[in-house]
Amino acid sequence: MFFHLKKLDWFLIVIALLLTGIGLLSIYSTSQENLVNFKKQILFIGSGFFLMFGLSLFDYRILKNHSVILIILYVFCLVLLGGLFFLGREVRGSVSWFQFGFLNFQPVELAKIVIILILAKYFSFRHIEMYRIRHIIISGVYIGLPALLLFPQPDLGSVLILGSIWLGVMLIAGIKTRHLIVLTLVAILLVGGSWFLLLRDYQKQRILTFINPQTDPYGQGYNIVQSLISVGSGGLFGKGQGQGSQSQLKFLPERQTDFIFASIAEERGLVGVFFLSVLFALLFWRILKIAIFSSNNFSRLFASGFVIMLFSQMFINVGMNMAILPITGLTLPFVSYGGSSLLTIFLGLGILQSIKARS
């Protein structure tokens, strides 16, 4: 056991601990009247680290060598996503959660990890055949089925993440330039068509308000305006723990989840945001290092897909907090409140640690 622990990436573990610690401080700061979420987040973090260490003992090569396990997990995720239409709980207009007592479970978070595994397995044996368009089509089906189940919920943010994972893994696997151009053109057509066929009125309004939030500052533009005020008022060093007027007086919506970055910027200032950015950069670097020194294509593609998932989600979340991107409902990895996202991220870290220990 001691020999196994020595082979883990402890630098990566420390970064994860610091990121979750920053999130925990922010959740505590914005929930002093009711510490239920703070206590639950401590439970999620503890369970996450336990899950990571437990999975690091598991030989990831079992997943690599047994496709049937991955197919079962994939079908299980599809069943869960489909089950939301019958048993899901609606939260802020989106039916994306199952409720179990005082806990909620968002199955798309598990699906993200499983899809990375599926794509890593599929392309690990086909990287020399990336000139064949059928591999792009087949892998696209793996992404398309869960995406079709996510659109009606609606959860467009997760669809964007799945698309980013798919494109990123294909780029790492060696997609041909001509195929990439075709995919880009198809994506443009799909985005244009979705405006007329898939997007609901409130989603269109979110995009229009993002372009100019001042057109409706007390309606659709309220979240963006309050987030910008929070970020801007933090200054260089921030207002201090528990001193952010926007978050403490509850002007800032979803300050523990979607807009926790704005809450941190208000209380920690530019210095705190810079420190948070450095931690994320170090996190991505360590995961990419595991990918580079991996002993096989499967582990290399999984580590690459995992870092693409984390980066995409962080980029979109920070972007919507700073009015660079429209509001999508995606949380900040490691930092935002929520058990589903946190536990599945630690699940991915556990697989990464298993790869690191056996490289």
Secondary structure, DSSP 8 states (H G I E B T S, - for coil): -HHHHHTS-HHHHHHHHHHHHHHHHHHHHT-TT--HHHHHHHHHHHHHHHHHHHHHTS-THHHHH-HHHHHHHHHHHHHHHHHHHHH-EEETTEEEEEEETTEEE-HHHHHHHHHHHHHHHHHHTTGGGTT-HHHHHHHHHHHHHHHHHHTTTT-HHHHHHHHHHHHHHHHHHT--HHHHHHHHHHHHHHHHHHHHHT--HHHHHHHHHHH-GGGSTTTTTHHHHHHHHHHHHTTTT-S-TT--HHHHTT-STTTTTTTHHHHHHHHHHHHHHHHHHHHHHHHHHHHHHHHHT-SSHHHHHHHHHHHHHHHHHHHHHHHHHTTSS-------TTTSS-HHHHHHHHHHHHHHHHHHHT-
